[in-house]
Amino acid sequence: MKTMLMKTAAALSLAVTLSAPAFADDTKFDTGMIPTPLILMPDSAPQAVIFLLSDASGWQDKDQKEAERLNGNGAIVIGIDTPKYLVSLAKDTDDCIYMVSDIESLSHQVQRKAGNASVLQPIVAGSGLGGTMALAILAQTPQATIGQTLAVDPEAGIPLQKELCTPAEKTVQGNHTIYGLTDGDLPDPATVVLTPAAPPDGRDHVTALVSKHSDIDVRDGKDDAASTLAATLDELVAAESQTESPLGLPLSILDATPAKDTMAIIYSGDGGWRDIDRELAGFLQKDGIPVVGVDSLRYFWSARTATETSADLERIIHAYKKRWNVHHVLLIGYSFGADILPASYNGLTDKAKGSIVQMSLLGLSHEIDWEISVSGWLGTGSGSGAGDPVDDIRKIDPKIVQCLYGADDDEDACPALKGSAVEIAQLEGGHHFDGDYEALAKLVVDGLTRRLGN
């Protein structure tokens, strides 16, 4: 797999503390900089994944009881002793600390071990110093990574002088660092609850955050922090379980008034609907092309077949051509999404194929996978494959195919198509095109304009 969000550390903590009901004692996970977390598994299919950060007193009986209560209600719970976590973070040798990568990776590992039919985005929650850490993690979280953030009675700063990897504002006060949040929309819904015992500096910090991010849900709590944390977590878990997806699929819909009689369908990379996929969709939307984004991480978390994927793609085409009243479809796939797209196209009916004017493949490889592999996140490779997408491309009219790759991406499959009538374009950078997604969008739209003949 190509998406590598998890940092490789010089020394990795692999041991985990397991309490019944949990995995066998010899279960090992790569926990990165999280030192020996408690991991509790429910007896039935998990309803939520919760990272529970302790306050400044460390992991106490109250934390254990709350973890066990949540676990009894059907949640995977990963408990973190915050003071020990801070000690571990302080030893990090990289230029900055990226906590969210370990959280995302561990969430995927545990869910894969649990046999989840679909992947759940974790809730990151804590009170006191744990709440402060939850907000600091929010400051460096990409889109579509964390499901919810909850902070109860957070303090203003964290006692960690080494910087976190985030462009957010930061202020050093003594041995504490106070973090703002990154500009723009929040990467996930954030809830802050302030009880009568909330520290004054924490209240001031929350006020400062809300002044720039009015979408933070700030509430006043009447009970103590532990009771408030428990009640609010129950609410967030219930809200997550009630979320419905369009067509029963993990789709993101970007509406626009069609300017080119065309809609786009984008299959993301294995990291989910974020970064390149989301930004490319935004540029298309601004150009008058409505977009359906397919989150490959969630869609392919359980193994799919080419036939099943083609059938779902056809449902998307039918439903959204009708919704937007357009005649043409632009198919786009990035990385994992590019690899599965040619075979998925080949399984469509002739009627559906007839509406597709262009297929843009970005960061194409020589291997198809119909299931997300956690080993890809850990850098060990998937060890599997269901064929070479280049073989599937050779079955498609080359006039509709556009293959774009980065000059520094030595593993890209686009050069293998040279000599055919496929449109091939090399851009600067590697697998992520040096982050110049606007230039990428321009090439895609220029190709579409030529193929539409206008």
N, C-alpha and C positions, 0 to 999 in steps of 0.2 A: 504494500500500500504506500501511497506517496505522501499522505498528509502526516507530517511529523510535528505535532504541537508539543509533545512532551520533551522537556529538556533532558539531556543525558548528563547525569551528575557523576562526579568522580567516584563517589561511594553511594550506593543506593540501599535504602532500608527496605528489606524484603519481608521481615517478620510481621505478623499481625496477631493481635490478641483476639481470640474467638470465644464467645460465650454462647451457650445453648439458647435458642436454636441457632446453629451456625454450621460452617463447613467443618470438614475433618481437620484434626489438629495439624496435619502436615500441609495444609493449604498455604501457598505462598503467593504473595502479590508484590509487584513492584510499586512501592508506595512513595518513591522519590524522597522528598524532604519531610514527609509526614512521619514522625517517629511512632512506631508500633500502635497504630490506631485500633480501637475496639471496632469489630465488625460483627453486626448481628443480622441474621437472615430470618425472614418469616417462613412459616411452614408452607404457605401457599404462594401463589404468584404475587410478586411484589407490587404494591400499590403506589409506592414512592421511594425515592432515594434521598436520604437526609444526611448531610454532613453537619454534625452537632459540635460546635466549638465551646469549650468550657470558659468560665470567667477567669479572672486572675488568680483564683485560689487553686486552679488545676482541676483535674477530673475527680469529682467528689461523689458521695452516695447519691446526692440529688440528681447529678448528671446521669449516673448509672440507672436510676429509677426511671428517669424520663426516656432514656434510650430504650429501656426494656418495654416501657409503655407504648412508645411509638412502634417498636418492633412487633408487639402483640397486636397492634392495629393494622399490621400488614406492610410495614415499611422496612426497607433495608436501612440500617442506621450505621453510620461510620462516625465514631466518637473520637474527638481529638482533644488532647490535653494542651490547651493553648500555651501555657508557659514553656512546656517542653518543646512545642512546635517552634516557638520563637527562638529558643536556644539552637535548634537545628537550622533554622533559616539564617541565623547570624553566621553560621559556618560556611554558607554557600560561597563558592569561589568565582562565580560568574559576575559579570558587570552589574547585573541587577537581578532581583528575585521575581520569579514568575510562578506564583502559587497556584494559579488556576489550572496550569497544565497538569500538575499532579492530581488535582481534584477531578478533572475530566478523565484522565487516564484511569485512575483507580475506580471511578464510577463505572467506566466501561468494562474493566476487568471483572469487577464483582458481579455486574449484571450478566456478563457472558457466562460466568461460572454458575450463576443462578438459573440460567436457561431462559431468561426473559424472551418472550415472543416479540416484544417491541422495546426499544430503548427509551428510558426515562431520563429527562434532564433533572439533575439533582437540585435540591433545595439546600442552600447554605445558610445556617442559622446559628445564632449565639446571643448571649446576654453579657452585659458588662464588657470586659476586654474581648470576649468572644464575638460580641456584636460589632465592636470596632474592627476586628479582623474581617468579619463578613463584609463590612462596607469597604474595607481596603481591597478585598478580593474583587468586589464589584468594580472598583476603579481600574482594574486591569483585565476585565472579562470581555472577550469578543462576543459578538452577537451569536445567538443560538447555541449557547454553551451551558449556561446555568438556567434552571427553570424559575427559581424565585430566590430572593435574598431577604432575610429577616434579621433585624437587629433590635434587641430590647435593651434599653438603658445603655447605649454605647458610650464609651469614653471618647475624648476628642482625638487622641493619637495613640499609636502603638509604640511600645518601647523597643524600637528596632531602628538603628541608625543607617544601616545599609538600605539603599533605595529599592523600591519595588519597580518592576518594569511597567511603567505607565506614563503617558504624557500629561496626566492630571496634575493640577497644582499641588505643591507640597510645601509644608512649613515645618522647620525643625525647632522644637522647643525643648531645650535640655537634651535628655536622652530619648525623647519621644518625637515621632514624625506624624504630622497631621496631613491626611490626604483628602483632596477634593475628589471630584469625579470627572471622567473624560467628557469633553464637549459633545453636544448632540443628544440624541435619544438614549435613554438608559438601555444597556444591553439585555436586561431582564427586569421584571417588576420588582421593586424594592419596597419593603414595608418597615417602618421604624415605629416602635411603640415606646412611649416614655411613661414610666410609672412615677408615683410620688417620690421614689428614691433615686430617680435619674440624676446623675451628676450635673452640676451647672455648666461645666465646660462641654459636656456631651450635648446638652440642650443647645448651647450656642453653636456647636459644630453642625448639628442637624439643621438649625436655622440657616446657616451659611450654605449648606448643601441644597436646601429647598429653594433658596433665592436664585439658584441657577438651574435647578431641576425640579420644577413644580409638579412633575409626575410622580415624585416619591410620595407614597402613602404614609403620612405621619398621623399617629393616633395617640390619644392619652389613655393610659391604662390605670385602672383603680386598684388592681391586685398587686401582689409582689411579683418580682421579675420571673421567678420560676413558673408560677401559675399563668402569668401572661404569655410567656414563651410557649407553654404547652397548648393553651387555648388557641393562640394565633397559628401555630403549626398545624393544628387540626383543621383550621379554616383553610389554610393554603393547600393542604393535601386534598381536601374535599373539592376545592376550586379546580385543581389540576385534573382530577378525575372526571370532571364534568365538561372539559373542553372537547369540542367536536371538530373534526377535520373535514374540509370539503371533499365530497365523494368517498369519505372514509380513508383518505390518503393524506400523508404529511405534506400538504401544499401550502405555499405562500402565494397570495394573489396580489398582484400590483395592477390596479385598474388604470386605464388611460383611454382617452378618446382616440380610437384608431385613426392614424394619419396615413397609413400605408396599406389599409385593408389586410393587415397581417397581425397575428398574435405570436408570441414566443413561448416556448416551453424550455426551461433550463433544468437539466439534471446536475446537481451539485457534485462536488468532490466528496471523498469519504469523511471529511470533517463536518459535513452538514451544511445547512443553508447559512453561509456567512462569507465574510471577506470578498473574494473575487466574484462568487456567484451573486451575492446580494448587491454588490456595487455595479456589476455589469447589468443586472436587472434594472437598477435605478437609472442608469444611462439610457437604456432602451425605453423605459417608461417616459422619461423626459423627451424622447424623440418620437413619442406618439405610438409606441408599440406596447400594448398591454402584455403582462408576463404571468405565466404560471411557473412557480419555482417548485421543483421536487427535491425534498431533503433526502439525499441518498443515504445518509447515516441512519435515518429513521426507517426509510422504506426498505433498505436492504439489510437491516439489522438481523432479521431472520432470512434464511435462504429463499431466494426467488428463482423462478425459471424464466427462460427467454419468452416462453408462451404467455406466462402470467404477466410479465412486464409489458409485453406488446399489447395485451388486452387492456391493461390499466392505462397505457399511453393512448390507446384508441378512445377510451372513455373520456380522458382529459380533452382530447382533440374535439370530440363530439360536443361535450358540454360547454366548452369555452368558446368554440367557434359560434355557437348559438348565442351564448351570453353577450359576446362582443359584436356579433353580426359581421364577422370577417370571413374571407374566403381562403386566405393563405396562412400557412404555419411555418414559423422559423424554429427549427430544433437546434438546441445548443447543449453540449455536454462538456463538463470540465473534469479532467483527470479520471477518477472512477466513473463519473457520469459519461465521459466521452467514450470510455472503453465499452460500456454496455449499450450505447445508443445505436450503433450500426446493426447489431443483431436484433435489437428491439424494433427498429424500423423494418427490417426484413420480415418480421412476423405480422406486420399490419396488413389489413385488407387493401385491395387496390384503391378503393374509394378513399381511405384515409391517406394512403401514400400520395394520391393525386393532389392533395391540398398542401403538401410539404414542398416548399419552394427552395429551401436551403437547410442543410445540416452542417453546423459549425462545430468542429471537434477541437477542443483546446487542451493541450497537455496530454495527448493520446499516448498510450503505452502499447506493448505487444501482448498484454494479458488481460483477459476478462475474468472478473469475479462477480458472482451473483449473490454474494453475502459479505458483509463487512467483517474483516478479520482484526481482532484486537491485537494480534501479533504485529500487524502493520503499524499500529500506534507505538509499539514498543521497539520497532526497528529491526525485528527479526524476520520480516517478510511473511506473506500469507501461506507460502508453501503449497498453493493450489492455483488453479487456473482452468478456465473453461474455453480455451481457444484464443486465437489471435484476432483482434478486431480488424486488422488489415485484411484478413481473409473475408470478413463480412462486408467490408467496404468495396471489395472487388465485385460484389454482387449488386451494387447500387449504381444507378446512373451517375457517373463521375461529375456531371455538370452541376449537380446540386450540392456536392460535397466541398466543404472548405476546411482545411486542416491548418491550424495555427500553432506555432511552437516557439519556445524560447531558445535563443542561440546557444545558451549554456546548458541546456537540458540534453545531456548525452543519451538518455534513455528514451527520448521521444520517438514515436513511430512514424511521424509525418514524413521524414526523409525517405522512408521505404516506399512511399507512394509517388516519388518522382518518376517522371516518364509516362505517367497516366494523365488523364484530363482533369484530375482533381486539382482544385485551387490550393496551392501551398504557399504559406507566408511565414517568414521567420521574423520574430521580434527580438528586441533586446531582452537580456535577462535569462533567468532559468525557468523552473516549473511554474513560478508565480509571476513571470513576466515583469519582474522588478516593480510590481505594484502599479504599473501604468495601465490601469483598467479602462481609462478613457480612450487611450489609443487602441486598445483591444476592441472596445465597443465600436469605434469608428470603422475598423476593418470589417467587423461583422455587418454593420449597417450598410457600408459601401457595397459589400458583396450582395446583400439583399436587394439593394436598389438596382444593381446591374441585372440581377436575375428577374426582378419584377419588370424591368424594361422602362423604368421611369426615374 
